[in-house]
Amino acid sequence: AIAAQAPINLHQQTLWGHSYGGLLVLHALLNRPGEFAHYAAASPSLWWTDVNIDAGFKQRLKGHQPHLLLMRGTAEPGNPRGPSVGQPDQRMQTLKSQLNGLPGLTVDYHTFDGMSHGETLPASLRYALQAL
């Protein structure tokens, strides 16, 4: 429907999400890496559930070259519902390390200095629209 109203480059589509939506973005990337050119996960709620990169992801990634943009505010807690263990961004750093170096996948990480979880929503959308 949108394609009938405006020109759309189907090869440059981006999926963006914040918080639980950020988890959705990661789920989409890990399960269907060829659906979008860019995946932008802002403040994904990694404290809520572990993101599992299964053995099949490398196979699903073959033939695709998606770009993942991870974003996070530096004032965000590691776990808003309980005590954090380690650095607040430890889960994000672990995820980034697991994904870096996978053939075909480009991973970028951007932080928003001094921003809380809520403040990253508009900032990350603005950043993704400009950067991607």
MINU-158660 format. One record per residue: residue number from 1; residue in three letters; x, y, z of N, C-alpha, C, O in turn. Coordinates in pm, whole numbers, plus 50000, padded with zeros to 5 digits. Each point is the difference from the previous one (the first is absolute). Example, Ala and Ser with C-alpha at 12.3 -4.5 7.8 and 13.67 -1.06 7.14 Angstrom:
<markes>
@n: 1	res: ALA	npx: 51319	npy: 49431	npz: 50780	capx: 49911	capy: 50119	capz: 50000	cpx: 50090	cpy: 50120	cpz: 50000	opx: 50104	opy: 49998	opz: 50066
@n: 2	res: SER	npx: 49861	npy: 50107	npz: 49862	capx: 50082	capy: 50119	capz: 50006	cpx: 49923	cpy: 50109	cpz: 50073	opx: 50051	opy: 50111	opz: 50017
</markes>
This chain:
<markes>
@n: 1	res: ALA	npx: 50082	npy: 49880	npz: 50000	capx: 49918	capy: 50120	capz: 50000	cpx: 50086	cpy: 50126	cpz: 50000	opx: 49972	opy: 50094	opz: 49927
@n: 2	res: ILE	npx: 50132	npy: 49907	npz: 50155	capx: 50088	capy: 50117	capz: 50005	cpx: 50075	cpy: 50014	cpz: 49869	opx: 50021	opy: 50112	opz: 49951
@n: 3	res: ALA	npx: 50022	npy: 49777	npz: 49991	capx: 50075	capy: 50003	capz: 49875	cpx: 49921	cpy: 50067	cpz: 49888	opx: 50059	opy: 50055	opz: 49907
@n: 4	res: ALA	npx: 49809	npy: 49941	npz: 50101	capx: 49917	capy: 50066	capz: 49899	cpx: 49998	cpy: 50151	cpz: 50020	opx: 49968	opy: 50074	opz: 49907
@n: 5	res: GLN	npx: 50064	npy: 49972	npz: 50213	capx: 49994	capy: 50142	capz: 50032	cpx: 50135	cpy: 50071	cpz: 49993	opx: 50007	opy: 50120	opz: 49975
@n: 6	res: ALA	npx: 50101	npy: 49804	npz: 50048	capx: 50133	capy: 50062	capz: 50007	cpx: 50103	cpy: 49902	cpz: 49947	opx: 49982	opy: 49879	opz: 50008
@n: 7	res: PRO	npx: 50127	npy: 50175	npz: 49937	capx: 50105	capy: 49910	capz: 49951	cpx: 50071	cpy: 49932	cpz: 50118	opx: 50041	opy: 50066	opz: 50095
@n: 8	res: ILE	npx: 49973	npy: 49804	npz: 49896	capx: 50064	capy: 49923	capz: 50107	cpx: 50107	cpy: 49912	cpz: 49938	opx: 49975	opy: 49928	opz: 49902
@n: 9	res: ASN	npx: 50143	npy: 50077	npz: 50154	capx: 50107	capy: 49910	capz: 49959	cpx: 49989	cpy: 49875	cpz: 50085	opx: 50037	opy: 50001	opz: 50117
@n: 10	res: LEU	npx: 49913	npy: 49893	npz: 49826	capx: 49977	capy: 49876	capz: 50074	cpx: 50129	cpy: 49936	cpz: 50049	opx: 49997	opy: 49910	opz: 50084
@n: 11	res: HIS	npx: 50116	npy: 50135	npz: 49863	capx: 50129	capy: 49944	capz: 50039	cpx: 50067	cpy: 50080	cpz: 50111	opx: 50111	opy: 49966	opz: 50042
@n: 12	res: GLN	npx: 49825	npy: 50139	npz: 50004	capx: 50057	capy: 50083	capz: 50106	cpx: 49904	cpy: 50020	cpz: 50117	opx: 50005	opy: 50103	opz: 50067
@n: 13	res: GLN	npx: 49909	npy: 49802	npz: 49957	capx: 49903	capy: 50012	capz: 50109	cpx: 50067	cpy: 49977	cpz: 50135	opx: 50094	opy: 49921	opz: 50012
@n: 14	res: THR	npx: 49856	npy: 50150	npz: 50089	capx: 50053	capy: 49990	capz: 50136	cpx: 49889	cpy: 49962	cpz: 50096	opx: 49888	opy: 50050	opz: 49991
@n: 15	res: LEU	npx: 50146	npy: 49860	npz: 50100	capx: 49910	capy: 49967	capz: 50111	cpx: 50060	cpy: 50062	cpz: 50125	opx: 50112	opy: 49967	opz: 50038
@n: 16	res: TRP	npx: 49814	npy: 50124	npz: 50027	capx: 50045	capy: 50069	capz: 50121	cpx: 49906	cpy: 49965	cpz: 50114	opx: 49879	opy: 49986	opz: 49980
@n: 17	res: GLY	npx: 50175	npy: 50000	npz: 50139	capx: 49917	capy: 49978	capz: 50118	cpx: 50073	cpy: 50044	cpz: 50125	opx: 50123	opy: 49998	opz: 50005
@n: 18	res: HIS	npx: 49801	npy: 50041	npz: 50096	capx: 50053	capy: 50047	capz: 50127	cpx: 49946	cpy: 49913	cpz: 50112	opx: 49883	opy: 49962	opz: 49999
@n: 19	res: SER	npx: 50201	npy: 50007	npz: 50099	capx: 49963	capy: 49924	capz: 50118	cpx: 49958	cpy: 49858	cpz: 49961	opx: 50080	opy: 49926	opz: 49943
@n: 20	res: TYR	npx: 49795	npy: 50035	npz: 50085	capx: 49955	capy: 49868	capz: 49956	cpx: 50000	cpy: 49994	cpz: 49847	opx: 50022	opy: 49894	opz: 49942
@n: 21	res: GLY	npx: 49953	npy: 50219	npz: 49995	capx: 50009	capy: 50007	capz: 49854	cpx: 50142	cpy: 49974	cpz: 49952	opx: 50020	opy: 49946	opz: 49891
@n: 22	res: GLY	npx: 50079	npy: 50094	npz: 50190	capx: 50139	capy: 49970	capz: 49968	cpx: 50027	cpy: 49851	cpz: 50003	opx: 50077	opy: 49948	opz: 49919
@n: 23	res: LEU	npx: 49859	npy: 49982	npz: 50176	capx: 50010	capy: 49853	capz: 50002	cpx: 49937	cpy: 49940	cpz: 49875	opx: 50053	opy: 49904	opz: 49944
@n: 24	res: LEU	npx: 49836	npy: 50152	npz: 50013	capx: 49935	capy: 49954	capz: 49878	cpx: 50095	cpy: 50014	cpz: 49881	opx: 50009	opy: 49910	opz: 49916
@n: 25	res: VAL	npx: 50061	npy: 50202	npz: 50077	capx: 50096	capy: 50022	capz: 49892	cpx: 50108	cpy: 49892	cpz: 50002	opx: 50034	opy: 49944	opz: 49896
@n: 26	res: LEU	npx: 50020	npy: 50027	npz: 50223	capx: 50103	capy: 49896	capz: 50011	cpx: 49945	cpy: 49863	cpz: 49962	opx: 50067	opy: 49922	opz: 49933
@n: 27	res: HIS	npx: 49811	npy: 50050	npz: 50110	capx: 49936	capy: 49873	capz: 49964	cpx: 49985	cpy: 49989	cpz: 49848	opx: 50028	opy: 49896	opz: 49941
@n: 28	res: ALA	npx: 49929	npy: 50213	npz: 49996	capx: 49983	capy: 50000	capz: 49854	cpx: 50133	cpy: 49978	cpz: 49930	opx: 50009	opy: 49922	opz: 49905
@n: 29	res: LEU	npx: 50095	npy: 50146	npz: 50141	capx: 50132	capy: 49982	capz: 49940	cpx: 50047	cpy: 49856	cpz: 50012	opx: 50045	opy: 49940	opz: 49902
@n: 30	res: LEU	npx: 49944	npy: 50004	npz: 50217	capx: 50053	capy: 49866	capz: 50024	cpx: 49920	cpy: 49891	cpz: 49928	opx: 50054	opy: 49893	opz: 49969
@n: 31	res: ASN	npx: 49820	npy: 50133	npz: 50005	capx: 49916	capy: 49899	capz: 49936	cpx: 49976	cpy: 50023	cpz: 49852	opx: 49978	opy: 49904	opz: 49925
@n: 32	res: ARG	npx: 50027	npy: 50222	npz: 50032	capx: 49975	capy: 50032	capz: 49858	cpx: 50093	cpy: 50112	cpz: 49956	opx: 49954	opy: 50111	opz: 49973
@n: 33	res: PRO	npx: 50176	npy: 49861	npz: 50020	capx: 50098	capy: 50105	capz: 49971	cpx: 49991	cpy: 50060	cpz: 49860	opx: 50066	opy: 50100	opz: 49972
@n: 34	res: GLY	npx: 49855	npy: 49842	npz: 49940	capx: 49988	capy: 50054	capz: 49866	cpx: 49879	cpy: 50087	cpz: 49977	opx: 49980	opy: 50049	opz: 49889
@n: 35	res: GLU	npx: 49939	npy: 49971	npz: 50212	capx: 49876	capy: 50078	capz: 49983	cpx: 50024	cpy: 50150	cpz: 49988	opx: 49926	opy: 50069	opz: 49930
@n: 36	res: PHE	npx: 50176	npy: 49982	npz: 50138	capx: 50030	capy: 50143	capz: 50000	cpx: 50148	cpy: 50020	cpz: 49973	opx: 50081	opy: 49912	opz: 50028
@n: 37	res: ALA	npx: 49954	npy: 50204	npz: 49918	capx: 50141	capy: 50034	capz: 49980	cpx: 50063	cpy: 50044	cpz: 50132	opx: 50116	opy: 49972	opz: 50027
@n: 38	res: HIS	npx: 49805	npy: 50099	npz: 50053	capx: 50049	capy: 50055	capz: 50126	cpx: 49906	cpy: 49961	cpz: 50114	opx: 49878	opy: 49999	opz: 49985
@n: 39	res: TYR	npx: 50182	npy: 49969	npz: 50126	capx: 49928	capy: 49968	capz: 50123	cpx: 50051	cpy: 50096	cpz: 50106	opx: 50120	opy: 50003	opz: 50027
@n: 40	res: ALA	npx: 49793	npy: 50076	npz: 50032	capx: 50040	capy: 50100	capz: 50100	cpx: 49931	cpy: 49969	cpz: 50133	opx: 49879	opy: 50019	opz: 50015
@n: 41	res: ALA	npx: 50200	npy: 49932	npz: 50080	capx: 49947	capy: 49961	capz: 50132	cpx: 50043	cpy: 50105	cpz: 50102	opx: 50118	opy: 50009	opz: 50035
@n: 42	res: ALA	npx: 49787	npy: 50068	npz: 50012	capx: 50027	capy: 50105	capz: 50097	cpx: 49959	cpy: 49954	cpz: 50139	opx: 49885	opy: 49962	opz: 50023
@n: 43	res: SER	npx: 50208	npy: 50041	npz: 50069	capx: 49974	capy: 49962	capz: 50139	cpx: 49923	cpy: 49869	cpz: 50011	opx: 49902	opy: 49992	opz: 50073
@n: 44	res: PRO	npx: 50142	npy: 49904	npz: 49855	capx: 49926	capy: 49874	capz: 50009	cpx: 49998	cpy: 49949	cpz: 50143	opx: 50101	opy: 50007	opz: 50070
@n: 45	res: SER	npx: 49787	npy: 49942	npz: 49973	capx: 49983	capy: 49954	capz: 50139	cpx: 50069	cpy: 49865	cpz: 50020	opx: 49936	opy: 49898	opz: 50022
@n: 46	res: LEU	npx: 50197	npy: 50105	npz: 49972	capx: 50079	capy: 49878	capz: 50013	cpx: 49991	cpy: 49940	cpz: 50139	opx: 50029	opy: 49882	opz: 50019
@n: 47	res: TRP	npx: 49932	npy: 50198	npz: 50080	capx: 49984	capy: 49951	capz: 50137	cpx: 49881	cpy: 49905	cpz: 50010	opx: 49995	opy: 49915	opz: 50090
@n: 48	res: TRP	npx: 49909	npy: 50099	npz: 49819	capx: 49876	capy: 49923	capz: 50007	cpx: 50021	cpy: 49856	cpz: 49956	opx: 49943	opy: 49907	opz: 50058
@n: 49	res: THR	npx: 50138	npy: 50075	npz: 49840	capx: 50028	capy: 49865	capz: 49950	cpx: 50135	cpy: 49998	cpz: 49932	opx: 50045	opy: 50102	opz: 49947
@n: 50	res: ASP	npx: 50018	npy: 49785	npz: 50053	capx: 50127	capy: 49985	capz: 49930	cpx: 49974	cpy: 49990	cpz: 49850	opx: 49903	opy: 49939	opz: 49957
@n: 51	res: VAL	npx: 50186	npy: 50121	npz: 49967	capx: 49993	capy: 49988	capz: 49855	cpx: 50092	cpy: 49884	cpz: 49962	opx: 50121	opy: 50006	opz: 50022
@n: 52	res: ASN	npx: 49820	npy: 49891	npz: 49922	capx: 50077	capy: 49881	capz: 49964	cpx: 50033	cpy: 50001	cpz: 49851	opx: 49912	opy: 50005	opz: 49914
@n: 53	res: ILE	npx: 50216	npy: 49989	npz: 50059	capx: 50046	capy: 49991	capz: 49862	cpx: 50024	cpy: 49852	cpz: 49973	opx: 50106	opy: 49946	opz: 50034
@n: 54	res: ASP	npx: 49796	npy: 49990	npz: 49905	capx: 50010	capy: 49856	capz: 49979	cpx: 50092	cpy: 49967	cpz: 49883	opx: 50038	opy: 50087	opz: 49922
@n: 55	res: ALA	npx: 49996	npy: 49787	npz: 50068	capx: 50091	capy: 49953	capz: 49896	cpx: 49944	cpy: 50025	cpz: 49860	opx: 50076	opy: 50017	opz: 49905
@n: 56	res: GLY	npx: 49793	npy: 49985	npz: 50082	capx: 49938	capy: 50020	capz: 49870	cpx: 50008	cpy: 50143	cpz: 49949	opx: 49976	opy: 50025	opz: 49882
@n: 57	res: PHE	npx: 50058	npy: 50070	npz: 50206	capx: 50006	capy: 50140	capz: 49956	cpx: 50103	cpy: 50019	cpz: 49890	opx: 49972	opy: 50070	opz: 49902
@n: 58	res: LYS	npx: 50145	npy: 49870	npz: 50111	capx: 50102	capy: 50014	capz: 49896	cpx: 49949	cpy: 49949	cpz: 49866	opx: 50028	opy: 50058	opz: 49896
@n: 59	res: GLN	npx: 49897	npy: 49834	npz: 50108	capx: 49943	capy: 49945	capz: 49877	cpx: 49895	cpy: 50095	cpz: 49943	opx: 49997	opy: 50024	opz: 49879
@n: 60	res: ARG	npx: 49917	npy: 50031	npz: 50206	capx: 49896	capy: 50094	capz: 49954	cpx: 50062	cpy: 50129	cpz: 49948	opx: 49942	opy: 50066	opz: 49914
@n: 61	res: LEU	npx: 50175	npy: 49969	npz: 50137	capx: 50068	capy: 50124	capz: 49962	cpx: 50063	cpy: 49990	cpz: 49861	opx: 50020	opy: 50102	opz: 49934
@n: 62	res: LYS	npx: 50012	npy: 49777	npz: 50023	capx: 50066	capy: 49982	capz: 49870	cpx: 49918	cpy: 50062	cpz: 49888	opx: 49878	opy: 49982	opz: 49991
@n: 63	res: GLY	npx: 50193	npy: 50092	npz: 49924	capx: 49934	capy: 50065	capz: 49887	cpx: 49939	cpy: 50135	cpz: 50034	opx: 49945	opy: 50066	opz: 49912
@n: 64	res: HIS	npx: 50063	npy: 49975	npz: 50213	capx: 49946	capy: 50129	capz: 50043	cpx: 50111	cpy: 50082	cpz: 50063	opx: 50097	opy: 49945	opz: 50052
@n: 65	res: GLN	npx: 49890	npy: 50185	npz: 49944	capx: 50098	capy: 50090	capz: 50061	cpx: 49929	cpy: 50109	cpz: 50080	opx: 50010	opy: 50118	opz: 49967
@n: 66	res: PRO	npx: 49918	npy: 49842	npz: 50137	capx: 49928	capy: 50100	capz: 50079	cpx: 50093	cpy: 50084	cpz: 50086	opx: 50113	opy: 49962	opz: 50029
@n: 67	res: HIS	npx: 49837	npy: 50152	npz: 50009	capx: 50070	capy: 50092	capz: 50088	cpx: 49918	cpy: 50013	cpz: 50128	opx: 49880	opy: 50024	opz: 49995
@n: 68	res: LEU	npx: 50186	npy: 49960	npz: 50119	capx: 49934	capy: 50015	capz: 50129	cpx: 50055	cpy: 50124	cpz: 50069	opx: 50121	opy: 50014	opz: 50016
@n: 69	res: LEU	npx: 49790	npy: 50074	npz: 50025	capx: 50036	capy: 50116	capz: 50080	cpx: 49944	cpy: 49980	cpz: 50139	opx: 49878	opy: 49999	opz: 50020
@n: 70	res: LEU	npx: 50211	npy: 49986	npz: 50078	capx: 49962	capy: 49989	capz: 50140	cpx: 50016	cpy: 50138	cpz: 50063	opx: 50101	opy: 50066	opz: 49977
@n: 71	res: MET	npx: 49801	npy: 49977	npz: 50102	capx: 50005	capy: 50132	capz: 50063	cpx: 49956	cpy: 49988	cpz: 50145	opx: 49916	opy: 49917	opz: 50036
@n: 72	res: ARG	npx: 50143	npy: 50170	npz: 50048	capx: 49970	capy: 49995	capz: 50143	cpx: 50035	cpy: 50133	cpz: 50064	opx: 50099	opy: 50063	opz: 49962
@n: 73	res: GLY	npx: 49822	npy: 49980	npz: 50135	capx: 50033	capy: 50119	capz: 50078	cpx: 50095	cpy: 49963	cpz: 50113	opx: 49986	opy: 49895	opz: 50062
@n: 74	res: THR	npx: 50110	npy: 50192	npz: 49966	capx: 50098	capy: 49968	capz: 50104	cpx: 49942	cpy: 50006	cpz: 50141	opx: 50061	opy: 49949	opz: 50093
@n: 75	res: ALA	npx: 49823	npy: 50114	npz: 49924	capx: 49938	capy: 50008	capz: 50133	cpx: 49895	cpy: 49891	cpz: 50022	opx: 49925	opy: 50004	opz: 50097
@n: 76	res: GLU	npx: 50069	npy: 49900	npz: 49814	capx: 49904	capy: 49890	capz: 50015	cpx: 50053	cpy: 49898	cpz: 50100	opx: 50119	opy: 49969	opz: 50000
@n: 77	res: PRO	npx: 49793	npy: 49979	npz: 50085	capx: 50043	capy: 49893	capz: 50090	cpx: 50015	cpy: 49869	cpz: 49923	opx: 49940	opy: 49982	opz: 49895
@n: 78	res: GLY	npx: 50140	npy: 49928	npz: 50159	capx: 50013	capy: 49869	capz: 49938	cpx: 49873	cpy: 49918	cpz: 50013	opx: 49965	opy: 49925	opz: 49910
@n: 79	res: ASN	npx: 49966	npy: 50091	npz: 50204	capx: 49875	capy: 49929	capz: 50025	cpx: 49909	cpy: 50093	cpz: 50079	opx: 50023	opy: 50023	opz: 50118
@n: 80	res: PRO	npx: 49873	npy: 50032	npz: 49818	capx: 49913	capy: 50094	capz: 50069	cpx: 49914	cpy: 49937	cpz: 50109	opx: 49940	opy: 50072	opz: 50080
@n: 81	res: ARG	npx: 50054	npy: 49796	npz: 49925	capx: 49914	capy: 49933	capz: 50098	cpx: 50078	cpy: 49934	cpz: 50113	opx: 49941	opy: 49927	opz: 50080
@n: 82	res: GLY	npx: 50185	npy: 50096	npz: 49927	capx: 50077	capy: 49937	capz: 50107	cpx: 50144	cpy: 50046	cpz: 49996	opx: 50038	opy: 50083	opz: 49916
@n: 83	res: PRO	npx: 50043	npy: 49863	npz: 50174	capx: 50140	capy: 50041	capz: 50003	cpx: 50075	cpy: 49952	cpz: 49876	opx: 49978	opy: 49889	opz: 49951
@n: 84	res: SER	npx: 50109	npy: 50196	npz: 50000	capx: 50082	capy: 49965	capz: 49885	cpx: 50129	cpy: 49936	cpz: 50048	opx: 50056	opy: 50040	opz: 50102
@n: 85	res: VAL	npx: 49989	npy: 49862	npz: 49825	capx: 50128	capy: 49937	capz: 50029	cpx: 50096	cpy: 50041	cpz: 49889	opx: 49969	opy: 49982	opz: 49882
@n: 86	res: GLY	npx: 50146	npy: 50071	npz: 50155	capx: 50096	capy: 50044	capz: 49899	cpx: 49964	cpy: 50137	cpz: 49945	opx: 49920	opy: 50073	opz: 50059
@n: 87	res: GLN	npx: 50138	npy: 49960	npz: 49828	capx: 49975	capy: 50128	capz: 49935	cpx: 49857	cpy: 50005	cpz: 49945	opx: 49948	opy: 49897	opz: 49956
@n: 88	res: PRO	npx: 49988	npy: 50222	npz: 50047	capx: 49863	capy: 50009	capz: 49950	cpx: 49984	cpy: 49954	cpz: 49855	opx: 49895	opy: 49948	opz: 49962
@n: 89	res: ASP	npx: 50208	npy: 50072	npz: 49957	capx: 49989	capy: 49960	capz: 49859	cpx: 50068	cpy: 49866	cpz: 49971	opx: 50031	opy: 49971	opz: 49884
@n: 90	res: GLN	npx: 49992	npy: 49949	npz: 50219	capx: 50071	capy: 49874	capz: 49983	cpx: 49931	cpy: 49907	cpz: 49900	opx: 50066	opy: 49940	opz: 49915
@n: 91	res: ARG	npx: 49803	npy: 50048	npz: 50094	capx: 49927	capy: 49912	capz: 49907	cpx: 50012	cpy: 50049	cpz: 49855	opx: 50015	opy: 49921	opz: 49907
@n: 92	res: MET	npx: 49979	npy: 50211	npz: 50076	capx: 50012	capy: 50057	capz: 49866	cpx: 50140	cpy: 49974	cpz: 49944	opx: 50015	opy: 49964	opz: 49883
@n: 93	res: GLN	npx: 50086	npy: 50054	npz: 50201	capx: 50138	capy: 49976	capz: 49956	cpx: 50021	cpy: 49853	cpz: 49965	opx: 50069	opy: 49968	opz: 49903
@n: 94	res: THR	npx: 49873	npy: 49943	npz: 50177	capx: 50011	capy: 49857	capz: 49972	cpx: 49935	cpy: 49966	cpz: 49867	opx: 50057	opy: 49926	opz: 49919
@n: 95	res: LEU	npx: 49823	npy: 50127	npz: 50058	capx: 49930	capy: 49975	capz: 49874	cpx: 50082	cpy: 50053	cpz: 49883	opx: 50017	opy: 49931	opz: 49899
@n: 96	res: LYS	npx: 50034	npy: 50190	npz: 50115	capx: 50081	capy: 50059	capz: 49894	cpx: 50121	cpy: 49912	cpz: 49969	opx: 50033	opy: 49979	opz: 49884
@n: 97	res: SER	npx: 50033	npy: 49972	npz: 50219	capx: 50117	capy: 49913	capz: 49982	cpx: 49963	cpy: 49870	cpz: 49929	opx: 50075	opy: 49952	opz: 49916
@n: 98	res: GLN	npx: 49810	npy: 49992	npz: 50118	capx: 49956	capy: 49875	capz: 49938	cpx: 49970	cpy: 50018	cpz: 49851	opx: 50023	opy: 49910	opz: 49920
@n: 99	res: LEU	npx: 49925	npy: 50207	npz: 50045	capx: 49960	capy: 50024	capz: 49861	cpx: 50111	cpy: 50054	cpz: 49912	opx: 50002	opy: 49975	opz: 49879
@n: 100	res: ASN	npx: 50093	npy: 50099	npz: 50181	capx: 50111	capy: 50055	capz: 49922	cpx: 50079	cpy: 49888	cpz: 49935	opx: 50028	opy: 49898	opz: 50063
@n: 101	res: GLY	npx: 50007	npy: 50122	npz: 49815	capx: 50083	capy: 49902	capz: 49932	cpx: 49925	cpy: 49890	cpz: 49928	opx: 50061	opy: 49920	opz: 49931
@n: 102	res: LEU	npx: 49807	npy: 50075	npz: 50085	capx: 49925	capy: 49900	capz: 49925	cpx: 49998	cpy: 50041	cpz: 49852	opx: 49969	opy: 50115	opz: 49969
@n: 103	res: PRO	npx: 50064	npy: 49794	npz: 49942	capx: 50006	capy: 50035	capz: 49857	cpx: 49867	cpy: 50054	cpz: 49949	opx: 49895	opy: 49938	opz: 50016
@n: 104	res: GLY	npx: 50111	npy: 50180	npz: 49923	capx: 49882	capy: 50061	capz: 49940	cpx: 49926	cpy: 50097	cpz: 50090	opx: 49917	opy: 50076	opz: 49952
@n: 105	res: LEU	npx: 50112	npy: 49922	npz: 50177	capx: 49928	capy: 50088	capz: 50094	cpx: 50090	cpy: 50115	cpz: 50044	opx: 50112	opy: 49979	opz: 50044
@n: 106	res: THR	npx: 49837	npy: 50143	npz: 49942	capx: 50069	capy: 50119	capz: 50049	cpx: 49929	cpy: 50047	cpz: 50126	opx: 49877	opy: 50013	opz: 50001
@n: 107	res: VAL	npx: 50200	npy: 50012	npz: 50105	capx: 49942	capy: 50043	capz: 50127	cpx: 50061	cpy: 50133	cpz: 50041	opx: 50122	opy: 50014	opz: 50006
@n: 108	res: ASP	npx: 49793	npy: 50084	npz: 50021	capx: 50043	capy: 50129	capz: 50054	cpx: 49932	cpy: 50021	cpz: 50134	opx: 49890	opy: 49951	opz: 50024
@n: 109	res: TYR	npx: 50178	npy: 50123	npz: 50063	capx: 49949	capy: 50027	capz: 50134	cpx: 50010	cpy: 50149	cpz: 50027	opx: 50106	opy: 50060	opz: 49983
@n: 110	res: HIS	npx: 49783	npy: 49998	npz: 50058	capx: 49997	capy: 50144	capz: 50028	cpx: 49939	cpy: 50023	cpz: 50138	opx: 49897	opy: 49943	opz: 50034
@n: 111	res: THR	npx: 50168	npy: 50142	npz: 50045	capx: 49945	capy: 50035	capz: 50130	cpx: 49954	cpy: 50146	cpz: 49998	opx: 50052	opy: 50083	opz: 49926
@n: 112	res: PHE	npx: 49850	npy: 49944	npz: 50158	capx: 49947	capy: 50134	capz: 50017	cpx: 50040	cpy: 50046	cpz: 50140	opx: 49944	opy: 49953	opz: 50100
@n: 113	res: ASP	npx: 50153	npy: 50137	npz: 49907	capx: 50056	capy: 50042	capz: 50128	cpx: 49895	cpy: 50061	cpz: 50092	opx: 49928	opy: 50093	opz: 49963
@n: 114	res: GLY	npx: 50066	npy: 49852	npz: 50158	capx: 49914	capy: 50053	capz: 50104	cpx: 49852	cpy: 49973	cpz: 49982	opx: 49919	opy: 50047	opz: 50081
@n: 115	res: MET	npx: 50043	npy: 49879	npz: 49817	capx: 49857	capy: 49978	capz: 49975	cpx: 49950	cpy: 49875	cpz: 50071	opx: 50068	opy: 49898	opz: 50009
@n: 116	res: SER	npx: 49809	npy: 50114	npz: 50043	capx: 49932	capy: 49888	capz: 50065	cpx: 49931	cpy: 49914	cpz: 49894	opx: 50005	opy: 50029	opz: 49881
@n: 117	res: HIS	npx: 49932	npy: 49865	npz: 50167	capx: 49931	capy: 49908	capz: 49910	cpx: 49892	cpy: 50073	cpz: 49918	opx: 49994	opy: 49984	opz: 49878
@n: 118	res: GLY	npx: 49924	npy: 50094	npz: 50188	capx: 49894	capy: 50072	capz: 49930	cpx: 50053	cpy: 50105	cpz: 49904	opx: 49944	opy: 50020	opz: 49892
@n: 119	res: GLU	npx: 50162	npy: 50047	npz: 50147	capx: 50057	capy: 50105	capz: 49914	cpx: 50061	cpy: 49944	cpz: 49872	opx: 50011	opy: 50071	opz: 49900
@n: 120	res: THR	npx: 50028	npy: 49802	npz: 50103	capx: 50062	capy: 49943	capz: 49881	cpx: 49899	cpy: 49971	cpz: 49889	opx: 50038	opy: 49986	opz: 49884
@n: 121	res: LEU	npx: 49833	npy: 50006	npz: 50150	capx: 49901	capy: 49969	capz: 49897	cpx: 50003	cpy: 50103	cpz: 49888	opx: 50029	opy: 49963	opz: 49886
@n: 122	res: PRO	npx: 49944	npy: 50165	npz: 50139	capx: 50002	capy: 50095	capz: 49888	cpx: 50141	cpy: 50022	cpz: 49944	opx: 50017	opy: 50019	opz: 49880
@n: 123	res: ALA	npx: 50083	npy: 49979	npz: 50208	capx: 50138	capy: 50023	capz: 49954	cpx: 50046	cpy: 49888	cpz: 49906	opx: 50067	opy: 50027	opz: 49900
@n: 124	res: SER	npx: 49897	npy: 49850	npz: 50132	capx: 50043	capy: 49887	capz: 49917	cpx: 49928	cpy: 49998	cpz: 49865	opx: 50060	opy: 49966	opz: 49899
@n: 125	res: LEU	npx: 49814	npy: 50070	npz: 50101	capx: 49927	capy: 50005	capz: 49873	cpx: 50060	cpy: 50108	cpz: 49910	opx: 50021	opy: 49978	opz: 49881
@n: 126	res: ARG	npx: 50005	npy: 50138	npz: 50176	capx: 50061	capy: 50109	capz: 49925	cpx: 50137	cpy: 49957	cpz: 49946	opx: 50032	opy: 50023	opz: 49883
@n: 127	res: TYR	npx: 50048	npy: 49914	npz: 50204	capx: 50134	capy: 49956	capz: 49960	cpx: 49992	cpy: 49896	cpz: 49888	opx: 50073	opy: 50009	opz: 49902
@n: 128	res: ALA	npx: 49839	npy: 49894	npz: 50112	capx: 49986	capy: 49895	capz: 49898	cpx: 49957	cpy: 50059	cpz: 49866	opx: 50051	opy: 49960	opz: 49896
@n: 129	res: LEU	npx: 49855	npy: 50134	npz: 50107	capx: 49955	capy: 50062	capz: 49875	cpx: 50112	cpy: 50076	cpz: 49931	opx: 50006	opy: 50003	opz: 49877
@n: 130	res: GLN	npx: 50083	npy: 50058	npz: 50201	capx: 50112	capy: 50074	capz: 49942	cpx: 50115	cpy: 49910	cpz: 49959	opx: 50063	opy: 50023	opz: 49897
@n: 131	res: ALA	npx: 49964	npy: 49874	npz: 50182	capx: 50118	capy: 49916	capz: 49977	cpx: 49978	cpy: 49892	cpz: 49895	opx: 50095	opy: 49957	opz: 49934
@n: 132	res: LEU	npx: 49782	npy: 49999	npz: 50051	capx: 49977	capy: 49885	capz: 49910	cpx: 49943	cpy: 50045	cpz: 49868	opx: 49975	opy: 49917	opz: 49913
</markes>
